């Protein structure tokens, strides 16, 4: 069995900051061990992508703020 996981990152106003590509997790024969292993593997990969996405968003915001002319 496979499960499909979609990750959407939103700000406090509900605006989408980033949407990662959907991933399929192979749950094997659906034993507790297989499910825990599959989720752990997905989590490790997803956290790297989430962190990179958030850092990129913060960098873009910082760059835009620097470019704003002061009045």
TORKOL-4160 file (C-alpha; in steps of 0.2 Angstrom, whole numbers, padded with zeros to 4 digits, m for minus):
71
<pt num="1" X="0000" Y="0000" Z="0000"/>
<pt num="2" X="0006" Y="0018" Z="m0004"/>
<pt num="3" X="0001" Y="0034" Z="0004"/>
<pt num="4" X="0002" Y="0051" Z="m0004"/>
<pt num="5" X="0008" Y="0066" Z="0007"/>
<pt num="6" X="0006" Y="0084" Z="0001"/>
<pt num="7" X="0015" Y="0098" Z="0011"/>
<pt num="8" X="0009" Y="0116" Z="0010"/>
<pt num="9" X="0017" Y="0129" Z="0020"/>
<pt num="10" X="0006" Y="0144" Z="0025"/>
<pt num="11" X="0010" Y="0160" Z="0034"/>
<pt num="12" X="m0001" Y="0166" Z="0049"/>
<pt num="13" X="m0013" Y="0174" Z="0037"/>
<pt num="14" X="m0016" Y="0158" Z="0027"/>
<pt num="15" X="m0006" Y="0163" Z="0012"/>
<pt num="16" X="0004" Y="0149" Z="0004"/>
<pt num="17" X="0022" Y="0152" Z="0006"/>
<pt num="18" X="0028" Y="0136" Z="m0002"/>
<pt num="19" X="0020" Y="0120" Z="m0009"/>
<pt num="20" X="0032" Y="0105" Z="m0010"/>
<pt num="21" X="0029" Y="0091" Z="m0023"/>
<pt num="22" X="0018" Y="0077" Z="m0017"/>
<pt num="23" X="0027" Y="0062" Z="m0011"/>
<pt num="24" X="0021" Y="0044" Z="m0011"/>
<pt num="25" X="0026" Y="0033" Z="0004"/>
<pt num="26" X="0027" Y="0015" Z="0002"/>
<pt num="27" X="0020" Y="0007" Z="0018"/>
<pt num="28" X="0026" Y="m0010" Z="0014"/>
<pt num="29" X="0014" Y="m0023" Z="0021"/>
<pt num="30" X="0007" Y="m0010" Z="0033"/>
<pt num="31" X="0015" Y="m0017" Z="0048"/>
<pt num="32" X="0019" Y="m0005" Z="0062"/>
<pt num="33" X="0038" Y="m0007" Z="0058"/>
<pt num="34" X="0036" Y="m0004" Z="0040"/>
<pt num="35" X="0025" Y="0012" Z="0043"/>
<pt num="36" X="0036" Y="0019" Z="0056"/>
<pt num="37" X="0051" Y="0017" Z="0044"/>
<pt num="38" X="0043" Y="0024" Z="0029"/>
<pt num="39" X="0037" Y="0039" Z="0039"/>
<pt num="40" X="0054" Y="0042" Z="0046"/>
<pt num="41" X="0062" Y="0041" Z="0029"/>
<pt num="42" X="0050" Y="0053" Z="0022"/>
<pt num="43" X="0051" Y="0065" Z="0037"/>
<pt num="44" X="0070" Y="0066" Z="0035"/>
<pt num="45" X="0069" Y="0071" Z="0017"/>
<pt num="46" X="0054" Y="0082" Z="0019"/>
<pt num="47" X="0062" Y="0092" Z="0033"/>
<pt num="48" X="0077" Y="0096" Z="0022"/>
<pt num="49" X="0065" Y="0103" Z="0009"/>
<pt num="50" X="0054" Y="0112" Z="0021"/>
<pt num="51" X="0070" Y="0120" Z="0029"/>
<pt num="52" X="0077" Y="0125" Z="0012"/>
<pt num="53" X="0060" Y="0132" Z="0007"/>
<pt num="54" X="0058" Y="0143" Z="0022"/>
<pt num="55" X="0076" Y="0149" Z="0021"/>
<pt num="56" X="0073" Y="0154" Z="0003"/>
<pt num="57" X="0057" Y="0163" Z="0007"/>
<pt num="58" X="0066" Y="0172" Z="0022"/>
<pt num="59" X="0080" Y="0177" Z="0010"/>
<pt num="60" X="0069" Y="0184" Z="m0003"/>
<pt num="61" X="0059" Y="0194" Z="0010"/>
<pt num="62" X="0075" Y="0201" Z="0017"/>
<pt num="63" X="0081" Y="0206" Z="m0001"/>
<pt num="64" X="0065" Y="0214" Z="m0005"/>
<pt num="65" X="0066" Y="0224" Z="0011"/>
<pt num="66" X="0084" Y="0230" Z="0007"/>
<pt num="67" X="0078" Y="0236" Z="m0010"/>
<pt num="68" X="0064" Y="0247" Z="m0004"/>
<pt num="69" X="0070" Y="0265" Z="m0005"/>
<pt num="70" X="0069" Y="0274" Z="0012"/>
<pt num="71" X="0057" Y="0289" Z="0012"/>
